Amino acid sequence: MHIKEAKSERHVLAVTVDNEAGILAKIAGLFTARGYNIDSLTVADIAEDHATSRITIVTNGPPEVIDQIQAQLERLVPVHNVIDLTEEGPHVERELALIKVAGVGDDRVEALRLADVFRAQVVDVTTSSFIFELTGAPDKIDNFIALMRELGLVEVGRTGVAGMMRGAEA
C-alpha cells in the first residue's frame, strides 16, 4: 500500500466578518477541530461604524485542504467573504517585527550596518542593546532575524501577515 502525500502550499486567506464577540474563537476552533495549522493570524476593524473586521490567516496545506478550509469558513454565519489571495493573483504581503539585539563592540556596529541594509529603524537604544522595527515581506524579516541571531538576538515580536490584492478593485 502506497500513501501519496500531497504537496503542502502556503496560502494567505482574507476573511471579512461581522465584528462580533466570539468570531475569532469560531474560526480558530474550525482550524483546531480539523487539525489545520494557522501560521499567522491578524485581525483589524475595517469599517467606520466598527461593524466589520478583516481577518488575515496564513496556513499551509495541499490544494484540496485549502479549498475545504475556504468552504468551511464561508459557511460560518458571521463571515461575509473569504478570498484566497494566493490563488487570486498578484497581491502584497507585509508584516511588522520588533527585534531586540544585545551586543557590544564589533557586533553592535555590524547590527547597525545590517539594519541599515534592511531599512530597519532603531526604535530604542541602550548602551547594551537595540530594538529594531522592520516592515516587509515575511521572508525579509526571517532573513534579518537569522542574521541577528549571530549578533546577539534577544527577543522577537511579530504582528503577523497583512495582505491585499494589487490593483484598483477590492
C-alpha positions as CSV (number, residue, x, y, z in Angstrom):
1,M,0.0,0.0,0.0
2,H,1.4,3.4,-1.0
3,I,0.3,6.6,0.8
4,K,0.6,9.5,-1.5
5,E,1.4,12.8,0.3
6,A,0.1,15.9,-1.4
7,K,2.4,18.9,-1.7
8,S,1.7,21.4,1.1
9,E,1.4,25.0,-0.2
10,R,1.3,28.3,1.8
11,H,-1.9,30.3,1.4
12,V,-3.0,33.7,2.6
13,L,-6.7,34.0,3.3
14,A,-8.5,37.3,3.7
15,V,-11.7,36.8,5.6
16,T,-14.3,39.6,6.1
17,V,-16.5,39.1,9.1
18,D,-19.1,40.8,11.3
19,N,-17.2,42.4,14.2
20,E,-18.9,40.4,17.0
21,A,-17.8,38.6,20.1
22,G,-16.6,35.1,19.6
23,I,-16.0,35.1,15.8
24,L,-12.2,34.7,16.2
25,A,-12.8,31.8,18.5
26,K,-15.2,30.2,16.0
27,I,-12.6,30.5,13.2
28,A,-9.7,29.2,15.4
29,G,-11.9,26.4,16.5
30,L,-12.7,25.4,12.9
31,F,-8.9,25.1,12.3
32,T,-8.3,23.2,15.5
33,A,-11.1,20.8,15.2
34,R,-9.9,19.7,11.7
35,G,-6.2,19.6,12.6
36,Y,-5.2,22.6,10.4
37,N,-2.4,24.8,11.5
38,I,-2.5,28.6,11.5
39,D,0.9,30.1,10.7
40,S,-0.1,33.7,11.1
41,L,-3.3,35.5,12.2
42,T,-4.1,39.2,12.2
43,V,-7.4,40.9,12.9
44,A,-8.4,44.5,12.4
45,D,-11.6,46.6,12.4
46,I,-12.1,47.9,8.9
47,A,-15.4,49.8,9.0
48,E,-16.1,53.3,10.2
49,D,-19.1,52.0,12.2
50,H,-16.9,49.2,13.7
51,A,-19.3,46.5,12.3
52,T,-16.8,44.6,10.1
53,S,-13.4,43.2,10.7
54,R,-10.8,41.6,8.4
55,I,-9.0,38.5,9.5
56,T,-5.9,37.5,7.6
57,I,-4.9,33.9,8.0
58,V,-1.7,32.3,6.7
59,T,-2.0,28.5,6.6
60,N,-0.4,25.5,4.8
61,G,-1.8,22.5,3.1
62,P,-2.5,20.7,-0.1
63,P,-4.9,22.5,-2.5
64,E,-7.8,20.2,-1.5
65,V,-7.4,21.1,2.2
66,I,-7.1,24.8,1.4
67,D,-10.3,24.5,-0.7
68,Q,-12.0,22.7,2.2
69,I,-10.9,25.4,4.7
70,Q,-12.2,28.1,2.5
71,A,-15.6,26.4,2.0
72,Q,-15.9,25.8,5.8
73,L,-15.1,29.4,6.6
74,E,-17.7,30.6,4.0
75,R,-20.4,28.5,5.8
76,L,-19.9,30.4,9.1
77,V,-22.8,32.8,9.6
78,P,-20.8,36.0,10.5
79,V,-18.4,35.5,7.5
80,H,-19.1,37.8,4.6
81,N,-16.5,36.5,2.2
82,V,-13.3,34.6,2.0
83,I,-10.6,35.4,-0.5
84,D,-7.5,33.2,-1.1
85,L,-5.0,35.9,-2.0
86,T,-2.6,33.3,-3.1
87,E,-5.0,31.9,-5.7
88,E,-6.5,35.2,-6.8
89,G,-3.3,36.5,-8.3
90,P,-0.7,39.3,-7.6
91,H,-1.0,40.5,-4.0
92,V,1.1,42.4,-1.4
93,E,2.0,40.9,1.9
94,R,3.6,42.8,4.8
95,E,4.5,42.2,8.4
96,L,5.9,44.3,11.1
97,A,8.5,43.0,13.6
98,L,10.3,44.3,16.6
99,I,13.7,42.7,17.1
100,K,15.8,43.2,20.2
101,V,19.6,42.7,19.8
102,A,22.2,42.9,22.6
103,G,25.8,43.4,21.8
104,V,29.0,45.4,22.2
105,G,31.9,46.3,20.0
106,D,32.0,45.0,16.5
107,D,28.7,43.0,16.9
108,R,27.0,46.3,17.7
109,V,28.4,48.0,14.7
110,E,27.5,45.1,12.4
111,A,23.9,45.0,13.8
112,L,23.5,48.7,12.9
113,R,25.1,48.2,9.4
114,L,22.7,45.3,8.7
115,A,19.8,47.3,10.0
116,D,20.6,50.0,7.5
117,V,20.8,47.5,4.6
118,F,17.4,46.1,5.6
119,R,16.0,49.5,6.2
120,A,15.2,48.6,9.8
121,Q,14.5,51.6,12.1
122,V,16.1,51.8,15.6
123,V,13.2,52.5,17.9
124,D,15.0,52.0,21.2
125,V,18.7,52.1,22.2
126,T,20.6,51.5,25.3
127,T,24.4,51.1,25.8
128,S,24.0,47.3,25.5
129,S,21.0,46.8,23.2
130,F,18.9,48.0,20.3
131,I,15.3,47.4,19.3
132,F,14.8,47.5,15.6
133,E,11.5,47.9,13.8
134,L,11.3,46.2,10.4
135,T,8.4,46.1,8.0
136,G,8.4,44.0,4.9
137,A,7.6,40.6,3.4
138,P,7.9,37.7,5.8
139,D,11.0,36.3,4.0
140,K,12.8,39.6,4.5
141,I,12.0,39.6,8.2
142,D,13.1,35.9,8.5
143,N,16.4,36.8,6.8
144,F,17.1,39.7,9.1
145,I,16.3,37.7,12.2
146,A,18.6,34.9,11.0
147,L,21.5,37.4,10.7
148,M,20.8,39.0,14.1
149,R,21.0,35.5,15.8
150,E,24.7,35.6,15.1
151,L,25.0,39.1,16.6
152,G,23.1,38.7,19.9
153,L,19.4,38.3,19.2
154,V,17.4,38.5,22.4
155,E,13.7,38.7,21.5
156,V,11.4,39.0,18.5
157,G,7.8,40.2,18.3
158,R,5.9,39.9,15.0
159,T,2.5,41.2,14.0
160,G,1.6,38.5,11.5
161,V,0.9,39.0,7.8
162,A,-1.4,41.6,6.4
163,G,-2.2,41.1,2.7
164,M,-4.2,42.8,0.0
165,M,-4.8,42.2,-3.8
166,R,-3.0,44.5,-6.2
167,G,-5.0,46.8,-8.4
168,A,-7.9,49.2,-8.0
169,E,-10.6,46.7,-7.0
170,A,-11.3,45.4,-3.5
